[in-house]
Amino acid sequence: MPYSIPGPRSVSILEKGRHLARDGCGYEEPVSDASGQGFMEHPPQFINDRAEGPWIYDPDGNRYVDFHAGWASNPLGNAHPEIIEAVVKALKRWGFSYGHPLQYELAERLVEISPAKKLRRVNFEISGTEAAEAAVSTALFRKERPLVIVFEDAFHGDSIAARALSSLNSDRAKYLEAWRGGAIHVPYPHTYHVPAGMNPEQYADYIIWYIEDFICSKVTPPESIAGILFEPCMAEGGNWIPPATFITGLKRLAGQFDWLLLADEVLVGLGRTGRMWAVVHWDLVPDVLVTGKNLSGGIEPIAAILGTEEVMAENEAHSGSTFAGSPAGCAAALKTLELFERDGVVEYVRRMGEKALQRMQKWPRMFEIVGQVRGIGLLLGASIVDKETGKADREMALSVYYEALRHGAWLINDNEANIRLYPALNIEEDTLEYGLTAVEEALAVLGRERKGYRCSAYPTFD
Ligand SMILES: Cc1ncc(COP(=O)(O)O)c(C=O)c1O
């Protein structure tokens, strides 16, 4: 039986805080708007009462497989006891203070695991947002050039500068359009919904051509561009995996025009794709690599950029902030990396990823609302479409998110026509299968019977 959520205990918590949330006041309106249009009134929002390993428990006794994973930041499941222990130890010894040795240990470890061990300089940041911005300012200062190339559907963070570098959807760019001055936005080669008549490889080739022949001859001379900020697999935009020719094309352009390659692996790095870094799939060593999320072990925020000697040494760009490289953050990262090695996590991700993808590949045949699925390691995504028109359907994707909750799986859907799954990298096979069953049940229900849910009637403090 699907859960009836939110249960009474969850509701009482939700009601308490509703009016305090940024979007909380609009509650009655969207609910009546939704029901007036024949949609379900109450999307089944829930309260996270306890998070443990790959599971989340609500206060009403229901449990969920956690494919949300702290927005893909808990590599080894929720509240990993060994990481917590390491963090507590660091807090007891150093609290928050500067000059502690863990930052040197962590820098050394990051250099060791960097692609081909070639990124030998490290700068700590707190968030992925800061780190992505740091990569860009590092490139601008090294090249003494004002522009960078970035991609449509990319997400590099929610600060003003990071939004200018991103283009996840136009709502997020609202009123910031003019701040994009230094960023040249070009398409990213999705493997679905590519322009008519093209296959994904042709689309990738077109984009490389567009940069080389259009941007560099009509928009700006290539000497004004410092580098390319790119996600080797595009995460927030829908967990897309680009054709290999896209990555090799970027590499060629960088060589040809003396541009730096800035790989944002905040979400896809550190094991998510079944390699330590996603760029390794294409034997690419970027000039700067941006990391975050998983580095925290899901316990204590920390992020970093890693770069080559040539790019980072004696570079006058400024980045970082007060709490960057904190003792607790470094302790969390060091323990996470130790557990990765001890438990063979990256190799395990490859195996689990293959199993998950094998099962998901049946979805487009099983469910008319699934247009396409994709996966690399445990970076898993599916495009949700209108079953009559076959067109991308954001509202139905949101409905799948809600319905999956009722069946016991917590996914990610962020105003997009995709569902995204980020299982813990050490998830047990049974738990993974249980979660995929829950998603399949949701897809079956929505594809068959219902119109779906209209809106988030309960507020979220995001
Ligand atoms: C690729 C990428 N870069 C940067 C960020 C921003 O990271 P944070 O939210 O830690 O600031 C994200 C967050 O989702 C991301 O996916």
The ligand as a Gaussian input file, in Angstrom:
#p B3LYP/6-31G(d) Opt

LIG

0 1
 C       28.038000      21.127000     -10.833000
 C       27.757000      21.947000      -9.631000
 N       28.542000      23.000000      -9.363000
 C       28.336000      23.787000      -8.273000
 C       27.282000      23.548000      -7.427000
 C       27.049000      24.435000      -6.237000
 O       27.443000      23.750000      -5.089000
 P       26.944000      24.239000      -3.648000
 O       25.471000      24.073000      -3.626000
 O       27.691000      23.368000      -2.675000
 O       27.340000      25.664000      -3.510000
 C       26.429000      22.466000      -7.678000
 C       25.287000      22.204000      -6.791000
 O       24.411000      21.441000      -7.048000
 C       26.670000      21.657000      -8.807000
 O       25.888000      20.600000      -9.093000

